[in-house]
């Protein structure tokens, strides 16, 4: 186990043998409680940025669906690596909607939506349930420490009077803490071939055969065991027509790091050389537009559709239409060398993207053209003056009529000059969309018209234009 040399303190030194009834009272007092302030540093859930999820997902491995808040929580808090796959669809039990998974049972608590939105979905205390079957009660008795200093390898929980150390602590910290696993209700103990530890909502198991991999610590299949004991029907179903079949690429957590587009959407970029935007999520519907390599797209929803290259998910675009999910990737904005006050733009010549910022927050991404032969200046500049509609004549910058690079362009929109010599950010209608994302201009930063309009409204005289590779 990571950083585990089985440095386990002896039971005699770590615990005072209180009655089991006392432990039961402690556990009952913290069941479904919001974590106290003094534990907050140990209990920050993973996945703070929401992942891009469909409305409903289908898991062919078990024949069950997952949707809404339960799907969102499952994906944001570890997905199948923590909870396993769903082994039922949502069911109504004892006045509450619940769903069973291989390693857990999740419950909906909509009454928490206003005051405690992070606790609308909670895991059943299956760890408490399973712990009652363990014959060796010693590891479940509370521990009292006369002195204690928390550190990266060791923590003591006053809530349940148990400790958490080494590899189990590392796993608990990195994968959701109390929100996912609950507080520890035992010390480490041996069960069969494994060292395990019980928590309110889970049992962590150390698997030495997986040493050095992400599966070195696994969760016991307590959700499946709980379902079996309670005679829950786990028979699978056919995929619902509106469900997106689970695929690790579609459900990749990297979507959580993609630039947000409103409350639920995400930015992506085109991975294919050429991509048709369809009227409906299938290849037989009308083509409503064509986009090209590295073009940023604003996605609003992942929906079920025709299978393309083995993936039956399509993304709906904010501008209308659908694209096959297999051809787009999450757009994770490259970190700029520096951020600036107010509204400004970062022009990345390596990615061919111009990113609009408000202080240190990115808000918009556009594909660009840049200057051939290193003509686009690099550095930090400011917008000097702006022209909403103008005629560009290269004679004014040293290329008169008859020169091989002479140009005369009318109705150039949204031009914002940032350096003498005619260097500007502006609309570029004369370059085909397929040629964007390349060095093709005379030194300016060229934008598609709709992107140039956005930057026209975003910037003003004095706004920073930072350009770099």
C-alpha positions in Angstrom: 0.0 0.0 0.0 1.2 3.5 -0.7 3.5 4.6 2.1 2.3 1.7 4.1 4.9 -0.3 5.9 2.1 -1.7 8.1 3.1 0.9 10.7 0.0 0.1 12.7 0.1 1.0 16.4 -0.8 -1.8 18.8 -4.3 -2.1 19.9 -3.4 -1.7 23.5 -1.7 1.6 22.8 -4.5 3.0 20.5 -7.8 2.2 22.1 -9.6 2.0 25.4 -12.2 -0.7 25.4 -15.5 1.1 25.7 -18.7 -0.8 25.5 -20.1 -1.5 22.0 -23.3 0.3 22.9 -21.3 3.5 23.3 -19.9 3.1 19.8 -23.4 2.6 18.4 -24.5 5.9 20.0 -21.6 7.7 18.4 -22.3 6.3 15.0 -26.0 7.1 15.2 -25.2 10.6 16.2 -23.2 11.3 13.1 -25.4 9.4 10.5 -26.1 11.7 7.6 -24.7 14.7 9.5 -23.1 17.6 7.7 -19.4 17.4 8.5 -18.3 19.7 11.3 -15.9 22.6 10.6 -12.9 20.9 12.3 -13.1 18.1 9.8 -13.6 20.2 6.7 -9.9 20.0 5.6 -10.2 16.2 5.5 -13.5 15.9 3.7 -13.4 18.0 0.5 -15.2 16.0 -2.3 -13.4 15.4 -5.5 -14.8 16.7 -8.8 -15.6 20.3 -7.7 -16.0 21.2 -11.4 -19.1 19.4 -12.8 -18.4 16.9 -15.5 -20.3 17.0 -18.8 -23.0 14.3 -18.3 -26.0 13.2 -20.3 -29.5 13.3 -18.9 -29.6 9.5 -18.8 -26.8 6.9 -19.1 -27.1 3.1 -19.8 -24.6 0.6 -18.5 -24.5 -2.5 -20.7 -22.3 -4.2 -18.1 -25.3 -4.5 -15.7 -28.3 -3.5 -17.9 -29.3 -0.5 -15.8 -29.7 3.2 -16.2 -28.5 6.2 -14.2 -29.8 9.8 -14.5 -30.3 13.2 -12.9 -28.8 14.0 -9.6 -27.7 10.4 -9.0 -25.8 10.3 -12.3 -24.2 13.7 -11.6 -23.1 12.6 -8.1 -21.8 9.2 -9.3 -19.7 10.9 -12.0 -18.4 13.8 -9.8 -17.5 11.6 -6.9 -15.5 8.8 -8.4 -17.8 7.0 -10.9 -17.3 3.2 -11.3 -13.9 3.3 -9.6 -15.6 4.2 -6.3 -19.2 3.0 -6.6 -19.0 0.4 -9.3 -21.8 0.1 -11.9 -25.5 0.5 -11.0 -27.1 -2.9 -10.3 -30.7 -1.5 -10.2 -32.5 1.4 -11.8 -33.8 4.0 -9.3 -36.3 2.4 -6.9 -38.6 3.8 -4.2 -37.9 2.3 -0.7 -39.2 3.5 2.7 -40.4 6.8 1.3 -37.2 7.6 -0.5 -35.7 7.2 -4.0 -32.6 5.0 -3.9 -30.3 3.2 -6.3 -28.1 0.2 -5.8 -24.5 0.0 -7.1 -21.9 -2.7 -6.8 -20.2 -1.0 -3.9 -22.8 1.4 -2.5 -26.4 2.4 -2.2 -27.2 6.0 -3.0 -30.2 7.9 -1.6 -31.9 11.1 -2.8 -32.5 13.8 -0.1 -34.2 16.6 -2.0 -35.0 18.3 1.3 -31.3 19.3 1.6 -31.4 21.2 -1.8 -31.7 24.7 -0.3 -29.5 24.6 2.8 -27.1 21.8 2.0 -27.0 21.2 -1.8 -23.9 19.1 -1.6 -25.9 16.5 0.5 -28.9 16.0 -1.8 -27.3 12.6 -2.7 -26.0 10.5 0.2 -24.6 7.1 0.5 -26.4 4.5 2.7 -24.5 3.5 5.8 -23.7 0.1 4.3 -20.4 0.0 6.2 -22.2 0.2 9.5 -24.6 -2.5 8.3 -21.8 -4.8 7.2 -19.7 -4.1 10.3 -22.3 -5.8 12.5 -21.4 -9.2 11.0 -17.7 -9.0 11.9 -16.9 -11.4 14.8 -13.8 -9.6 16.0 -15.2 -6.6 17.8 -11.9 -5.3 19.0 -11.1 -3.1 16.0 -14.5 -1.4 16.3 -14.0 -0.2 19.9 -13.3 3.5 20.3 -9.7 4.8 20.6 -8.7 7.6 23.0 -5.4 9.3 22.4 -3.8 11.3 25.2 -1.8 13.4 22.7 -2.2 13.8 18.9 -0.8 15.8 16.1 -2.4 15.4 12.7 -0.2 14.9 9.7 -0.2 13.6 6.2 -0.1 10.0 7.3 -2.3 10.0 10.4 -5.6 11.5 11.5 -7.8 11.0 14.5 -11.6 11.6 14.2 -13.3 12.8 17.4 -16.6 12.1 15.7 -16.2 8.3 15.9 -13.0 8.0 18.0 -11.1 6.2 15.3 -7.9 6.7 13.4 -7.0 6.8 9.7 -3.5 6.3 8.5 -1.1 5.8 5.6 -2.5 4.4 2.4 -6.1 4.2 3.5 -5.9 7.9 4.6 -4.3 8.9 1.3 -7.1 7.1 -0.6 -9.8 8.6 1.6 -8.4 12.1 1.2 -8.0 11.9 -2.5 -11.4 10.3 -3.3 -14.0 12.3 -1.5 -13.5 11.9 2.2 -16.5 11.9 4.4 -18.9 12.8 1.6 -18.2 9.5 -0.1 -17.0 7.1 2.6 -18.2 8.6 5.9 -16.1 8.6 9.0 -14.1 5.5 10.0 -15.9 3.2 12.4 -13.1 0.7 12.9 -9.3 0.5 13.0 -7.5 -1.6 10.4 -8.2 -5.4 10.6 -7.5 -8.5 8.7 -10.3 -10.2 6.8 -9.2 -13.2 4.7 -6.2 -12.2 2.7 -6.7 -8.5 3.0 -6.2 -5.6 5.4 -9.5 -3.7 5.5 -11.0 -0.8 7.4 -14.7 0.0 7.9 -16.3 3.4 7.3 -19.9 4.5 7.7 -20.6 4.1 3.9 -17.9 1.7 2.7 -15.2 -0.9 3.5 -11.7 -0.1 2.1 -9.6 -3.1 1.2 -5.8 -3.2 0.5 -5.1 -5.4 -2.5 -1.3 -6.1 -2.5 -1.6 -7.9 -5.8 -2.4 -4.5 -7.4 0.5 -2.7 -5.7 1.6 0.4 -7.6 -1.7 0.7 -9.6 -4.8 2.8 -9.0 -6.5 -0.4 -7.9 -4.3 -1.0 -4.9 -7.1 0.2 -2.6 -10.6 -1.0 -3.6 -14.0 -0.8 -2.0 -15.9 -4.0 -0.9 -19.0 -4.9 -2.9 -21.3 -3.9 0.0 -24.0 -2.5 -2.3 -24.4 -5.8 -4.0 -24.4 -7.7 -0.7 -27.0 -5.3 0.8 -29.2 -5.8 -2.3 -28.9 -9.6 -2.0 -29.8 -9.7 1.7 -32.8 -7.5 1.1 -34.0 -9.5 -2.0 -33.7 -6.5 -4.3 -34.3 -7.3 -8.0 -31.2 -6.6 -9.9 -32.3 -8.0 -13.3 -31.2 -5.8 -16.2 -33.2 -3.9 -18.8 -32.8 -3.0 -22.5 -31.4 0.4 -23.1 -34.0 3.2 -23.1 -34.2 5.2 -26.3 -33.1 8.5 -24.6 -30.1 6.9 -22.7 -26.5 7.3 -23.8 -24.5 4.1 -23.5 -21.7 4.4 -21.0 -18.3 4.9 -22.6 -15.2 5.8 -20.7 -14.3 8.5 -23.3 -17.7 10.2 -23.1 -17.6 10.0 -19.3 -14.0 11.1 -19.0 -13.4 13.3 -15.9 -11.3 15.7 -18.1 -14.6 17.2 -19.2 -14.8 18.7 -15.7 -11.7 20.7 -16.5 -13.0 22.0 -19.9 -14.1 25.6 -20.0 -17.6 26.0 -18.8 -20.3 27.3 -21.1 -23.1 28.5 -18.9 -24.3 26.4 -16.0 -24.2 23.0 -17.6 -22.4 23.3 -20.9 -18.8 22.8 -21.9 -16.4 24.1 -24.5 -14.8 21.5 -26.8 -12.6 21.6 -29.9 -12.9 19.6 -33.2 -10.4 16.7 -33.3 -11.3 15.7 -36.9 -10.0 17.5 -40.0 -13.5 18.2 -41.2 -16.7 17.7 -39.2 -20.3 18.0 -40.4 -22.9 19.6 -38.0 -26.1 17.7 -38.4 -29.7 18.8 -37.8 -30.3 15.7 -35.7 -28.0 13.2 -33.9 -27.6 10.9 -36.9 -25.6 10.9 -40.1 -28.7 10.8 -42.3 -30.1 14.2 -41.2 -29.3 17.4 -43.0 -25.9 19.0 -42.8 -26.4 22.5 -41.3 -22.8 23.6 -41.1 -19.2 22.3 -41.5 -16.4 23.0 -39.0 -12.7 22.2 -39.2 -9.7 21.0 -37.1 -9.3 22.8 -33.7 -12.4 24.9 -34.1 -13.8 25.6 -30.6 -17.4 24.6 -30.1 -19.8 25.4 -27.3 -21.7 22.3 -26.2 -24.9 22.3 -24.3 -25.8 18.6 -23.9 -24.7 15.0 -24.5 -27.6 13.0 -26.1 -28.2 9.5 -27.4 -27.8 9.1 -31.2 -26.6 7.0 -34.0 -23.5 5.0 -33.2 -20.3 6.5 -34.9 -17.1 4.6 -34.5 -18.6 2.6 -31.7 -19.8 5.6 -29.7 -23.6 6.3 -29.6 -23.3 9.8 -28.1 -23.8 13.2 -29.8 -23.3 16.7 -28.5 -25.8 19.4 -29.0 -24.3 22.8 -29.9 -25.3 26.2 -28.5 -25.6 27.4 -32.1 -27.9 24.5 -33.1 -27.3 21.1 -34.5 -25.3 18.1 -33.3 -21.9 16.5 -33.8 -20.8 12.9 -33.0 -19.0 12.9 -29.7 -16.2 10.7 -31.0 -14.8 13.7 -33.0 -14.5 16.3 -30.3 -12.4 16.7 -27.2 -12.7 18.8 -24.1 -11.2 22.3 -24.5 -9.0 22.8 -21.5 -7.7 26.4 -21.7 -3.9 26.5 -21.6 -2.6 28.5 -18.6 -1.4 31.9 -19.8 2.1 33.1 -18.7 0.4 35.9 -16.7 -3.0 37.3 -16.0 -4.1 41.0 -16.1 -6.7 43.3 -14.6 -10.0 43.8 -16.3 -11.0 42.3 -19.6 -8.1 41.2 -21.9 -7.2 38.4 -24.3 -4.5 35.8 -24.4 -3.3 34.8 -27.9 -1.6 31.4 -28.0 0.2 30.9 -31.3 1.0 27.3 -30.4 -2.7 26.4 -30.1 -4.0 29.0 -32.5 -6.5 30.1 -29.9 -7.4 33.6 -28.6 -8.9 33.3 -25.2 -11.0 36.1 -23.7 -10.4 36.8 -20.0 -12.1 38.7 -17.3 -9.2 39.2 -14.8 -8.1 35.6 -14.3 -11.3 33.9 -15.6 -11.5 32.7 -19.2 -14.8 33.3 -20.8 -14.5 32.6 -24.5 -12.2 30.9 -27.0 -11.8 31.6 -30.8 -9.6 30.0 -33.4 -7.3 32.5 -35.2 -5.0 33.0 -38.2 -1.6 34.5 -37.4 1.3 36.0 -39.4 3.4 34.0 -41.8 7.2 33.9 -41.2 6.9 35.0 -37.6 5.3 38.3 -38.5 2.9 38.4 -35.6 4.6 40.3 -32.8 5.0 38.6 -29.4 4.7 40.4 -26.2 2.2 42.3 -24.0 0.4 45.1 -25.8 -2.6 47.3 -25.3 -5.5 48.3 -27.6 -4.5 51.7 -29.0 -7.6 52.5 -31.1 -10.5 50.7 -32.7 -12.3 50.9 -36.1 -15.7 49.2 -36.4 -15.6 49.0 -40.2 -12.8 50.0 -42.4 -10.9 49.5 -45.7 -7.4 48.0 -45.3 -4.9 49.1 -47.9 -1.4 47.5 -47.7 0.1 50.6 -49.2 -0.3 52.3 -45.8 2.1 49.7 -44.3 4.7 49.5 -47.1 3.2 47.2 -49.7 2.1 49.4 -52.6 0.0 48.3 -55.6 2.1 45.9 -57.7 3.9 44.4 -54.7 3.5 40.6 -54.4 1.9 41.1 -51.0 -0.4 44.0 -51.9 -4.0 43.8 -50.7 -7.0 46.1 -50.6 -9.8 44.8 -48.4 -13.1 46.6 -47.9 -15.5 46.2 -44.9 -13.1 44.7 -42.5 -15.0 44.5 -39.3 -14.2 45.0 -35.6 -10.5 46.1 -36.0 -8.6 46.8 -32.7 -5.1 48.0 -33.3 -2.5 47.1 -30.6 0.8 48.1 -32.2 2.0 50.6 -34.7 2.6 49.3 -38.2 -0.9 48.1 -38.7 -1.0 45.2 -36.2 -4.5 44.5 -35.0 -7.1 41.9 -34.0 -9.9 41.9 -36.5 -12.4 40.0 -38.5 -11.1 38.0 -41.4 -13.7 37.1 -44.0 -11.4 36.5 -46.9 -9.7 33.4 -45.4 -11.7 30.1 -45.6 -12.6 28.5 -42.4 -10.6 25.5 -43.3 -7.5 27.7 -43.3 -7.9 29.0 -39.8 -5.5 27.6 -37.2 -2.6 28.3 -39.4 0.0 31.0 -40.1 -1.5 32.7 -43.1 -1.8 36.5 -42.4 0.5 39.4 -42.8 0.9 39.7 -39.1 -2.5 40.5 -37.7 -4.5 38.2 -35.5 -7.5 37.2 -37.7 -10.8 36.0 -36.4 -14.0 34.7 -37.8 -16.7 37.4 -37.9 -18.7 36.2 -34.9 -15.6 35.8 -32.8 -14.3 39.3 -33.8 -17.7 40.7 -32.7 -17.3 39.1 -29.3 -13.8 40.5 -28.8 -15.0 43.9 -30.0 -17.5 44.0 -27.2 -15.1 42.4 -24.7 -12.1 44.8 -25.2 -11.7 48.5 -25.2 -8.9 51.0 -25.6 -6.3 50.1 -23.1 -7.2 46.4 -22.8 -4.3 44.0 -22.8 -3.5 41.8 -25.8 -0.9 39.2 -24.7 0.7 37.2 -27.6 3.0 34.2 -27.2 3.8 30.7 -28.3 
